[in-house]
C-alpha cells in the first residue's frame, strides 16, 4: 500500500445469529438455517454490519474491499460507500458457506487490507482464523448467538468506533484474542463444550472489546442457593417469570422443585391454574421457548424477566438469550427485569459494567443506567449497565 492508504476488508456472514430469537441456540448447518427461516427468523447480520459501518463513513480516502451482495457489498452500499467488490460470481446468494468466508479472508490477505472487519459469531471467527491466522489485524462485529470468543467489539457501534480509531492511526495496539467455538449439537442437548482454536490480532481498547467468556467458579452452591431463596421468596402469584439460561437461574427453578432448560429460556408461574408440573406452589408454564412463544404468553399478563450475567463478559441481554428480544423486554419493562449473580461473577468483571446488546439501540439505552443485582439472601448491590 502507498503511505496513508487505508483499505478496509469487510466480510458479512448473512446467516449469523439467525437461530437466536427462534430458540435454536446457534446457526451452524444448512438444516438449522432452514428450520430457523421456517420458524420466521429474520437475519440480523446486515443491520449490525451497517451499524458498525456508519461509524467510519467520515474517514477520507477509505477503500472498502468486500464480497458480493449479502456478504458485505449490500452493507457497504447502504452506508454510502462505493466498495471494491471481489469474488464476483464465486458465491451463490442465499446459500453462502463457511468456505466462502474463508475464501474472502484469503483474498483480502493477498490484497493487504489494513483491517479485516467481519460480522458473525464464533463459527465465523473460526473460519477467519483457519483462513489467515494472525496475518492481519482483525475485528469482529458481534452478530452471532453465543459469541464466546474475545475477538469481538462489545456491540456493533463500538466495532465501528474501534475500527475508525485504528484506520485513522489513533490506535495502534493489537492484542492476541482467543477464537473459541462450541459443539452446537452438544450445546442443544445442554452440554457446553468450548474449545480454543487459536488467536486473532485485534485492535484493543478495553472498554470497546468484549472479554472471553469464562465458566462459573467451583464451590458456589451455597451462593446459588441463597440467591434462589431470595428470588423465590419475592415471587408473586399469577405473575409469569421468564427465566433465562444459566446455572445461576437453574438454582431458582430447582428451588421451586422444577426442572430447567440449562441453555434455554423457560417460563414459570406461582398460583397458575393451567396444566403443568407442580412444584411447591409453582408450575412450569413453558420450556425452551422462542421469541414468538414469549410474546404470545405475555398477552394480557404481568411478567418479570430473570437473567444472570455471562461470566467474564457481563452481558445480561444479547448473548445466548436472544429469545428475550427487544420486543419482549419492552413488553415486560425495565423495572421488571431481575438480575441475579454470585459475588464472584461480579468481581470477575473487575469494575467493568454489565452489558446489553439486544440489537435495538433504543432498548439498549432504556436498559442502561443502574440496576439492582441479587447476590444472596437479602443481599443486593447496585451495579451499572452500559450499552
Steps between C-alpha positions, in 0.01 A plus 500: 500500500602859447571714805174618654286259295225335704333176393222344700413140430134420579341156530140445611371155587137546388359219714689577823267508799198385302423228755500728805152648537333179381675306778731278294813601697719541194502533123749236384390264225258522208224308678503730802492803269198360312326424827568853628352657187198270523446624856496858375858599579617831355874533423667766717859513376437753219354756739776443755766544232334826394501625859878449509569650157302814586781590741768501229325683214684823578849354444658657193646290217382172647485211255248238613574156353224244536321198357184521285147569620405369842862422593588868535420699188139567607609636839775715349272655238227561761752724680592695188826325414593405144682178595750300303314170457710187464394138462235592244323187377661282766210486746136402474271758661285347774726195521834631623733259677789507750736444206374827349608679820839331494551585130408863561748525788781346294439742213500797737831383643646497149367855447673612821200663667576722800228339712266207443159578651251213508146449625414161644530272800749249632476283189585798279798592718619141473472512119700826489770350723520181293548711186755761607612430856663805656610653169269804510352735760146369537188608686158339543159668489290283738212347305489140621305319771758394757830689436745349748798644310690814603550630144178705501419856594241533777232598246479602131526875568816450703639275225468793263651742752798271562551442127497876442762560769725236347458611138565863593824404676370612838533149643789271418495233770405148400414217737499127441136408563358151541290334232263263681220283365271236640341181373151628410348151487616434856398854599140435394504196731610723789868408483740793476824383342712803407836469325782745432585498128759776485553874516432804283678834529236752605519880546455544871339760720368346819157663511426417134600132485312219668679257727527125466207309646604320819322216683355529848747437779492190720348498846214740429215270603427687823493835317269365231264356761490832687417685177227248424341543844506878460325491162246232591399689816415805289302318230139611458205280414368511144806684371699340220873463560711478186818328610810530285778244448771414750591309813414800719144516370472121511540521877177703510292241317659229715389698805146478364534126447496543123740404223688754285616509140861589578573685175142602419230732626218361718186657644363422847213632708382470860126463544460405134182299443572347161650155457867455576742333732451602860778601733455680831211710373663568163439363154716477193296690242732451201851370433771597253286775349578730208412867447159443341395261777602755762303778334192279487534405869534868595166599352295647784742376766738662747851359487857530620824398329774331702848496345858453609815656351730296279816427697797714403300698243216645707225483238149475641325526161617429146725198549342156504156626607377678185162332551447778756488750217468880510125462447473263796709732718288802405182306580629402846676829582837581656353514852400136466848375405664307784877445473653227715871431541745350742742750651784312332356559156466873571854521635630328184390804299766709671275804522384481138125559458237244418424510128196489272504446123142412404520622141268793574689811605195663659446194720871489584482863613186426705683220682810711565562669832497333838321183597468289814676164490398222739822345634369303798217464749397856592817615326494736203741739334439785259704460184539694178366373166648634175430455131 
